[in-house]
Amino acid sequence: MAALETYRQIIEKVLTEYASIPYAYGDIQTETVFDRTNDHYLLVNVGWQNDRRVHGSLVHIDIINGKVWIQRDGTEHGIANDLVQGGIPKDQIVLGFHAPEVRQYTDFAVA
């Protein structure tokens, strides 16, 4: 149970740090969405770029059966690396955006 709370804190810290980085162009804000009850964590871009509406998930992370599942990673650096630097072991992170048969070739958990 202690690991689960630690994972939540690390995920929230990393996503909050990303949200504090101003968007390079347009009137776009980055918002965090934390659902600790169901263990869903999102980083969402919302706003306008010229006359085009911007709204979408940049990062989506779930905690499933005690493991951190990265469902979407739209960052340049790779959010998994930041989570590892924050203290979550690689064998507890699943790159859910990769097909199951490909995950075995990553340095991260298969499932």
Secondary structure, 3 states (H helix, E strand, C coil): CHHHHHHHHHHHHHHHHHHCCCCCCCEEEEEEEEECCCCEEEEEEEEEECCEEEEEEEEEEEEECCEEEEEEECCCCCHHHHHHHHCCCHHHEEECCCCHHHHCCCCCECC
